Amino acid sequence: MTSSHPTWSPDPQELARHRKRLRGRRRKLLLRLASRLPSAPFRALPDFLDLPPIEVHVPKRTHEGVKIDPMAPEVRERLVEHFRPHNERLEAFLGRDLNWDC
């Protein structure tokens, strides 16, 4: 019995290129999610996406030995006033005091 539908036989090289593109996209997605997920679910993602394990190295931020000049009071006041409505809105949304203008 013959079928009226043409048979499609995928080109192995084209399939390999397609898989490589998808793997690259999944890897980019995984790295993008790395900054948004807690570490435990993130460690499970490579297995779920069928990718090799990925280690994300976050540089340690340290200010040891760095002298930072204090902020000028007038600059601080301008910043407090500028961000006041945004911070008040965030406090209302979270339902707690953030002590942001101390």
Secondary structure as the mmCIF struct_conf table of DSSP 4:
data_model
#
loop_
_struct_conf.conf_type_id
_struct_conf.id
_struct_conf.beg_label_comp_id
_struct_conf.beg_label_asym_id
_struct_conf.beg_label_seq_id
_struct_conf.end_label_comp_id
_struct_conf.end_label_asym_id
_struct_conf.end_label_seq_id
BEND BEND1 SER A 4 HIS A 5
HELX_LH_PP_P HELX_LH_PP_P1 PRO A 6 THR A 7
HELX_RH_AL_P HELX_RH_AL_P1 PRO A 12 ALA A 34
TURN_TY1_P TURN_TY1_P1 SER A 35 ARG A 36
BEND BEND2 LEU A 37 LEU A 37
HELX_RH_AL_P HELX_RH_AL_P2 SER A 39 PHE A 48
TURN_TY1_P TURN_TY1_P2 LEU A 49 ASP A 50
HELX_LH_PP_P HELX_LH_PP_P2 VAL A 58 ARG A 61
TURN_TY1_P TURN_TY1_P3 GLU A 64 GLY A 65
HELX_LH_PP_P HELX_LH_PP_P3 ASP A 69 ALA A 72
HELX_RH_AL_P HELX_RH_AL_P3 PRO A 73 LEU A 94
TURN_TY1_P TURN_TY1_P4 GLY A 95 GLY A 95
BEND BEND3 ARG A 96 ARG A 96
TURN_TY1_P TURN_TY1_P5 TRP A 100 ASP A 101
#
